[in-house]
């Protein structure tokens, strides 16, 4: 369990020289152009053929399978095979190339802060195979424990989704689906700082009846995380990490109408960090998740799913301020999908969740239970489509909360759709907020969000483009405050407005795939009229990939504007641009050699004030798949 301590604690730090700032306007303009121009060109060039890369089924947007090209929600998909082919090592590096996603980190192996549409990290819900994985102490999700070799795909849903998933989905949802392929494979990668990634994947059977086992390790000697010598935590040692993972996925289909599945993984981590100049500070962690599901078809128009699962997040701090913290999430869910007619589909679900915590600091309350009921519907006729969901969450700790969402889409032309969406959300207070000894407030209310957005979607052949305008008003934000007698506790005193415009697109130009996005945002604390910390007003990305003389190559350009590191906006972080390059070649059937160069220009930049990002980093990968 790690927190963004420098968002809350004033420290003496040096000013980052402005002459290191990147003129981001040019880089971001390139991202903007890539999202629009190639799509228009490709409409005339691309044949009307298979949309293998774009016609993908997603489930996170509505909890029902639907084509990504017809969904009315703002969603992106990352394919695990493509991530490995590009030599991606850190999942956060892949997520930050998506529209609406920013992140900050405080050193190698640390829990990243994910800002989805400007929302706080604990306002974004992380699911792994449908199971919540997060700390009920901090509200953060230990994304760094997930190895790229575990992933089948990642779906990133932008915008509130509390009416589908309950608490904490204020900014959106990141759902990771783990590997189920039945092949055999070995992957080994070596990089700078004595870094290594090793994995072995073995599968038996077929998609309906079989099992897949994955074992992986991600380790590095790291680099010195804190570069500011005035920081009280400064320690000029290397801060390395090691994560060991084992994963199991199994399927059994006794009949065509009944299917069972088991998903389980566990990762053990050992991460060094700078906490004190006199100690080799480190966190020993464990994250695991297990879930069993039964999918059934009672009739041709009635399908359902029964799920039972549990996840654990555990951290032990070995430092001058030791501590042990453990969170467990237990879930029971029952979902039913009804096809009433060719135009109308209905959804009904019941969920029960129990959170339990234990740690070095005794809390007066160590458990809470939430019972939830969800109703939804999707209707489509001719060029009009509408869907809506309504959810009731009853918590033993903070009472009852009702959330709702609705979308209406209209097809203006065969390739064009306009979509209007609105929804409400809430974020539950953490156990630290409510009960941490001496610094808690048990009367806290959940934070509340109200979102409205409008978008245009365009797609033809292998080209697509979208424009989304959104505004999310969040009230009762929990903010740490001290009175005149220095009695400090979190309070529901702040308001935030997350608004912006997202432009994204992609196309196939001959043998080159081009994808790009540009975000113009205003993530603002309206109580103080300041920009939310570590979030830029503009950022964008461009990705190009294709084959060149038999070599699969790729270019990634990420650019971000100026940000502030603190809530008062007195400490600025300059804008930056980062260039990544990758290439791979099949040497023999089933054997591929790859190279990746991250931050190819060795840009000196910071995502959190006083913390290094490591500079240029090279990787060499060998993969064998059978």
Steps between C-alpha positions, in 0.01 A plus 500: 500500500674816380368851498580820311666650805636807324150606403432544871834570667685829443869438444796711404584423140699667229332660201516308175673723244255624239756461223443123525133546413389353169311723256202262499279690259672353194497144634138521607401652167655196335280277717198709405578473130556126516152450640328684215700520178585131446142396568373724222765381256434136581130532426591537136789252501392211724293220349178393667642186654554323828511719812695250704665765712191711557211251510571388855251405765512697826308433820611773742290774340160343577580167676363334186703400190487760223701609198748775584392680180139524615538566873380839619762525775848647464722190519841378381649152476862390536585157366747298709668343198560845350643626830751217512587544132578867572728399788285674762633433850288724723121498449481865607719592201240345269203659676645851480493479120120474509257793480412661832768317702784662696710356776767591755745280686738541792774260400560159341255236617278751681121504478417737212241775526259454209300810402211400274330809355663701779350297785709400802663156507257374762212617277589246231390139545740216413354159419687181418275242336204681658650497851585821690869528588576795725595604852211600726753693712615738227251437219791448256558204270842335480513493120877445503439141618345404166748355252450564129533125440180445702282710271259394229357850461426820693177698464508863614159660548507880531222670692298410813390138530366479856156395372672190359772426755424694817735716706821661373430500122491882484757550225448163340597133509814311403430129456777248435415162348768237560635252247305193395691398187594134484841528338847455641736793529810638666596865508820654635586870505810675629547873544705770661538526879540119502133468416338177391161357414457124478182309431379155404149427373354151453151403391322170453166427334288741299304817569201311644687244711853568606742668736769766466784557746731802495805567716687830474760717666564872459810630676743791482786650696327833435632851546500763774136608526539836678740742333433797728765499774292740712222242531494348850458156339803535269727195493758471218454125457339307218134415543435165338207263486406138447154360423439123470166390354314176445164484322243232419200513266278199440179430306261206503185472288292194593236608248428770246284682757730481802858622534726519806815710533768555762734800505777535758828687533744607769788747487760549774701821489813638662543871424764737632412866553648814651349561842800580717870561439600244764289204387465266205127566486292243319146371463425129493164455335252241389210541259279208406160431354291188448158476339277215386218560251215298357342624176168344406226524237158417638329578168610638167412848629612471863865475597656549839821494698577412861830619646677454830841655559750641744805728473771605743733802512772476766798729569771482765723806541857434617625846593542746786118508503405133462146383445286217367175554308268238354177538302268224388209536255244219478239508224188307411320598180205375299424656160222423250466620141160483330443538127139619490498566125737582219487862617497469881747341743467517879757455776446412866769433761550455872838542672625460854845623604687489827814701572718412799820666617764433761827673575754631745271789594191377679180633344164511680327357191670239281224381265215628286246329279325629189192345338412623151220462248543601134238536225574599142368498149615554143261583216583546132281557196605627159750783558415565866646326804452563873615331818464572871609349832387554858689369803435498874796446738425444868811521720523406866739794543369800305140409419312484171610654172310500170673560168367512146624548146352525155615536140323583176665451163383587150655386173526811284642302206640147452838614634389771747337483842421765760480399867372680811571347843442596863568323826561527872773341713645488849823412676496333840722640778796275578562334836791743549264794443245365745698337779878560492596581862532874560440602137154374405141609467235224541223737383636533146256466213582341163617736227236555229536557126266615223621460142366600159674446168435529130688328224529424131623160377616426146621167361551347158707195406813516719470871581326663794479836672318642800440833668377505861413805711438433870443671835508315832409697814622333819372617839583417862862435407691371801780740588741494794466815713637634829324741735655786702615250765665277237241227539511338156246274334344440157187702424235511224587859407621511141345497153658415168406543138651263246428622152668460168504399136649174372581446133616154394538308178684236307541361152696255288722669242635224282708287734508758779249526782463853641317581824492832680317703760493851642347613830423859593387493863430720800521283815426762766436527872214750484514567876847656467489567123825309447606232255500150645852382579707303248242533222568694179258715307619344174657169411510275197654190348580349160574136420624368165569134430562287196741276310816639344716258299369208702548674834200599709570854618323758712524861613324646806494871577348627823475869591360679803461864591594687816362363829513593867633264765304640794144601578584871534656511149816661634735228374501439124609200297602592144350330197685219327504273197619139502592291196499119511620267223457125457581237239475123476575230244409135468829311480349152462142371518379572853817689600500880510770749600394847613652828611341795679645843576302706750552876528731479197607866526589458870255773603550620859149545642302431816150367558517583872713783637846385610460145363706374207355307206822320411590641159564289191443126537572220251352148494584184306235226482494142376163325472427138405140400431373159394 
